Amino acid sequence: MLADIDRKILRILYNYSSGRHRLPTMEELTIKTGKAAKDITRSLTRLEDQLYIIWDNKPFVESIRILQSREQHGERGQSVTAGHNNTDYWTEY
């Protein structure tokens, strides 16, 4: 399961690559996340360790290659209504 900051950075990387056809710079990541560059670097290293990205040229965020654009299905917690008839929520509460 990814930490919130890891998930956020992964989504930013994917959205930049698909929408702008490039990856964000470190400055753009600090603006978008509100985190310091060292925290972002730690998060990117965790993403690389978990095989979500490949980061060959460490000083340059632009050298990242995305392997997985989101967490694997089922890793995050299931919703409260999973496995139940959804009408229970509307009729019993």
N, C-alpha and C positions, 0 to 999 in steps of 0.2 A: 504494500500500500504506500502510495506516495504521500509525502508531506504536502501541506497546502502550497507552500512556496514552490516546491518542485513541480507540482501539477500546474500552477499558474505560469511558471516559466516555460514549461513544455507547450502549453496552449499558446502562449505568446509567440514562441518559435514557429509553431505550426501555422498560426494565423498570418504571420509575416511572410512565411515562405509561400503560402498558397494565395494570399491576397496581393502582396507587393512583389512577389517573385524574388525575394531576397531575405536574408536573415537580419535581425536587428543588431545594432552595435551595442556595446556595453553601456554606453550613455543612454541609449533608448531603453534598455532593460532596466536601468536604475530609475528612470523616469516612470516607466510603466508599472514597476513593482513597488517602488518606494523603498527599496532595500539598497544597502551599500554594495559596492562592487565585490568585496570579499565574500559577502553572503551569497551573492549570485554565483560566484565562482565555485563555492562549496556546493551549491545546489546543482550546478552543471556537472560537477564531478560525480555527485550521487546519481544523477540521471545517466551518466556514462557507465558507472559501475553496474547499474541495473539494466543496461543495454537498451535504453530508450534513445540515446544519441551516440554518435561517434564524434569525438573532438580531438582531431589529430594535431592541430596547430594551436596549442593552448592560449597564447596571448590574443588570438583573434576569434571572437565569437562567430564571425562570419564564416569560419571554416567548419562549423558544425554540420553534420549530416544527421537528419532525423530518421531513426529506424522504426519507431512506434510513435504515433501521434497522440495516443491517449493510453490510459491504464487498461490493462487487460480486463475484460468483462468479468465481473464477479469478485474483483479484488476490493472494491469499495463496499461499504455496508449496504445491505439490501433495504429497500424502502419498508416503511412500517406496514403497508398494506400488501406486501408481497405474499403471494400464496393464498390470499383471502379474496372473497368476492368484494369488489369495490363498492357495491351498493350498501354494505354494512356501515360504512362510514357515514353515508348520507341518511340512512334510516334509523341508526341507533344513537347518534350523537346530537 
